[in-house]
């Protein structure tokens, strides 16, 4: 270095500088080559990857919600509709600070502590970048406020979706059921893809049973979103439309349903009416009812508690889940068994003094229903049905034996689910030896048979089963499964009928039908109170079921016990008696007497049915 | 003796009489700059979501810059050589002032508020440091001796550290490289080169533990694995590489880049604007722009070779090399091979001060280029 200093001169310095500059020029070119290599790598070698990634960035496959299938009654009256509803949703990934966003939103629309709690719960279940609902059913005013403030509420958005609406409120709540928000348990069992467009699922009733048909197929569309997740445009290619769910047409008749529910007034109970020809359910009522719309977007705790803890148990579907002793309503059926197997004949008579003694048992069976010293002399089967004589049936039952009784009971639909298209149906109990051994570990006693022969003891039936039994009696043994759905998307559903009818001779049917007609139309019939002004004939049978057990010597006295322990009143019926179209089974809880409490309700429903059917004929002309 | 080297012979009868010489305009340089500015405005229009406002503002600064460049070109290089030390000291003073009275944004103190306008001393130092070093070394026998090297290093490191404290790592890096280039072009001995390499290697851990802020360290870590922090610091790099890569060979078309138009690309009109260009014009666009840059640097190097004085040579060489550092750091950072430091892409990124500073540098180059030949 010192040398170069010693000999330095401008020319030499210039050469040195030129050399140095050349070095840097080469370095510059080398580094430029590095840059080019990098950009070549990104833009040419890995182009496909990045092109895909850039599309994934901006193109979001968005599910398109299908609209849920509608539900109509038999007269095409809409009973489950979809209506637009506006929700406030949040995508937390898009918001800078979720807590601030919640606070900001809380300042302009009302958001309760509970909304936030539920929102946080939902956050844990959702897929990343999925919209999560914070508030439902925004009012028009709230929507306007949110729209105006939208620019500073990044991550929040109002989204419209169709919401289930039940225009008739409480009228169909138990049978149609309702949809509600998919809960944690359900979200584990459902196919997430199918439900990507909706957050609702059928919870109970037809909405649950026909969930797969009603749901529809989710569609998808590609949308372009910006970095804030706002949709900038919909890309039309690769769009698959959503397919609406299937529409259901029911056998149910809104009018009958209305008349029936109103007839219960403030009483508790259930009624099922069946169209005999098809097995279709014309009316299915459980009273008291409730408004299913409350559940659709989440019921408030207060409302839910008041329903859940109400003494009247409005949420309990008595029609298919209520199990009651059928009482005397099974007498026509057992009478048929006795006739068919020659255990009794129409001419066989007993003398009824009010007590029934069975050999080897000191304690007599008494007729609680009719304790005026018995039905007297000459009680034949018809009279025993018309006046509901227990003593006659004790004898009949013991002579028939539990095996036959139970076998026929099963054929008439007792002791097993009817197979109706509803979830959660109870099976009731048609007891027999095997059943008692299985559930009680005990042998069958004659005393059990005696209790069973008047529909008491172990025996239990749902109102639906009573209606089915009534329909099978009315149709002279034709076995049809009760159904609610008449047609899916206009496609009629098959009538479910067993190949084999119940084998009972026609004359026995005639005999028992006549006896049941006299229950209503004779002067001594237990349901004679409803025959005033009837232009057609109703056949029926009353029943009374003990809600509590009463000793043999004690007389049932409603004044001495609490109302909620009063006997249940039951009634089965069909009409018109000579050409049955409609069959009914019903119970009024703690209604005491089938004739006075239950039968009038049946009459109102049957009246309404007869009226609408004759008017149908008129309009057809 | 060397003082005579810089005597300008204004009315030399053998002097160049072309108008460009009289106006002190280097035509090739001017044409390339205008081409770059035009491209810059077009890309900015797209990158700023088709905002005329940004484009107008940028164009205004470009005009101011152009005029400033031509104005500066009218002064003799000798003048700059003489005044460089004062400019340097003023810059140093204002850097210290920034530490105490500076205003800024995003946690960095970079500006001095002068009432009428804001002034960023670190920008000034980008020119003042090479100018001072060129002036100082140009007067010595070259290659520089130990004493001169030491003075040169100290003169470089003081502003480098002050700017790094602001913190503005990008600018500090630029100033450091300009000082280094000046020394290198002046013929810095091999031993010094070796020790510089060692110094840099030693500086890295020191910087890491004592100088760099957490967010700066994070940027380095992010470079190594951007996927670690997809929504945080890694977001920028992932989105910019995606933008560049998805541009392919010929790009998505002007204003059609989805990454930039849909706001996936952050800072798309400032530091990351090359990603917009790469996305919309593809590799062809990138190569075209690089070619322009190389032409510019090549032209500057020719000016350096032909300069009449050692000051002119070192100054012109340093400016062209520093200019390349800008490009390399910016394009490297956006494409994910360098950590994210705030470094704009010259003439393309939005930013008034940077544009004007660049033009000032090229103004001095033009002055050097058009200095009449001595006999």
Contacts between the chains, C-beta under 8 A, distances in Angstrom:
chain1	res1	chain2	res2	distance
A	1	B	143	6.3
A	1	B	145	7.4
A	1	B	189	5.4
A	4	B	143	6.2
A	5	B	141	5.1
A	5	B	143	7.6
A	5	B	145	6.8
A	8	B	141	4.7
A	8	B	142	6.5
A	10	B	2	7.7
A	10	B	5	7.2
A	10	B	310	7.8
A	13	B	142	4.8
A	13	B	187	7.5
A	13	B	310	6.3
A	14	B	313	7.6
A	16	B	142	6.5
A	16	B	143	7.0
A	16	B	187	5.0
A	17	B	142	7.7
A	17	B	185	6.2
A	17	B	186	7.9
A	17	B	187	7.2
A	17	B	304	7.9
A	17	B	305	7.9
A	17	B	310	7.3
A	17	B	313	5.2
A	17	B	314	7.6
A	17	B	317	7.5
A	18	B	305	6.0
A	20	B	184	6.2
A	20	B	185	5.1
A	20	B	187	6.4
A	20	B	317	7.8
A	21	B	185	6.5
A	21	B	301	5.9
A	21	B	304	6.1
A	21	B	305	6.5
A	21	B	313	8.0
A	21	B	317	5.5
A	24	B	181	7.2
A	24	B	184	7.3
A	24	B	185	7.3
A	24	B	317	7.1
A	24	B	321	5.5
A	25	B	298	7.9
A	25	B	301	5.9
A	28	B	294	7.7
A	28	B	297	6.3
A	28	B	321	7.2
A	28	B	324	5.2
A	29	B	294	7.8
A	31	B	324	7.4
A	31	B	328	5.3
A	32	B	290	6.3
A	32	B	294	6.4
A	32	B	328	7.8
A	34	B	332	7.9
A	34	B	337	7.7
A	35	B	290	6.9
A	35	B	327	8.0
A	35	B	328	6.6
A	35	B	331	5.2
A	35	B	332	6.6
A	35	B	335	7.5
A	36	B	286	7.9
A	36	B	287	6.9
A	36	B	290	6.8
A	38	B	332	7.4
A	38	B	335	5.0
A	38	B	336	8.0
A	38	B	337	5.6
A	39	B	244	6.6
A	39	B	278	6.7
A	39	B	283	6.0
A	39	B	286	5.0
A	39	B	331	7.7
A	39	B	335	6.2
A	40	B	283	6.4
A	42	B	241	6.0
A	42	B	244	4.8
A	42	B	245	4.1
A	42	B	278	7.9
A	42	B	335	6.2
A	43	B	244	6.2
A	43	B	245	5.8
A	43	B	247	5.6
A	43	B	248	5.6
A	43	B	249	6.7
A	43	B	278	6.7
A	43	B	282	6.3
A	43	B	283	4.4
A	43	B	286	7.3
A	44	B	248	7.3
A	44	B	249	6.3
A	44	B	283	6.2
A	46	B	245	5.4
A	47	B	245	6.1
A	47	B	246	7.3
A	47	B	248	4.6
A	47	B	249	7.6
A	49	B	245	6.7
A	50	B	241	7.0
A	50	B	242	5.1
A	50	B	244	7.4
A	50	B	245	2.6
A	50	B	246	4.4
A	51	B	245	7.3
A	51	B	246	4.6
A	51	B	248	6.8
A	53	B	242	4.9
A	53	B	245	7.6
A	53	B	246	7.0
A	54	B	242	5.1
A	54	B	243	7.0
A	54	B	245	7.7
A	54	B	246	3.7
A	54	B	258	5.9
A	54	B	259	5.6
A	54	B	264	7.9
A	55	B	246	7.9
A	55	B	258	7.8
A	57	B	239	7.7
A	57	B	242	6.7
A	57	B	258	7.4
A	57	B	259	6.9
A	57	B	262	7.7
A	57	B	264	5.3
A	58	B	258	4.9
A	58	B	259	7.8
A	58	B	262	5.2
A	58	B	264	7.0
A	93	B	231	7.5
A	224	B	258	7.5
A	224	B	262	7.0
A	225	B	262	7.2
A	226	B	262	4.0
A	226	B	263	5.0
A	226	B	264	7.4
A	227	B	262	6.1
A	227	B	263	4.1
A	227	B	264	4.6
A	228	B	263	6.8
A	232	B	262	6.5
